[in-house]
């Protein structure tokens, strides 16, 4: 079984980059500086910011479908992350080190399955959920804070 884990589209966040703080506030976003390792996960690069990196904290609609599962939540975008991450048949370290909620959706964006796993067990959970032919894609969330982390598609 092959799969692809993707970060959010980097181009979608270009309007936020290099904006002064007062403009970010008008966009309901704010700039912050990473002050410790592994505490600020970028949803574009799927890496954790290094201390001293600047990030933008904003609200993002990660499931815009017209269903009861339509969803948005706060996410971090590292201002240095200019390219969308793609991980083919491997789990990025950012996900491996966290407790995750893995949610399987069908083509109508309805949730079919969900499970909470340690990040080191994500690959096995991807395989388990994709055995169900109804599941077209997965959303991975950081279980403790509930934030959207990444999307998983069949390879």
Buried (B, 14 or more C-beta within 10 A) or exposed (E): EEBBBBBBEBEEBEEBBEBEEEEBEEEEBEBEEBEEEBEBBBBBBBBBBEEEBBBBBBEBEBBEEEEEBEBEBEBBBBBBBEEBBEBEEEBBEBBBEBEBBBBBBBEEBEBBBBEEBEBEBBBEBBEBBBEEEEBBBBBBBBBEEEBBBBBBEEE
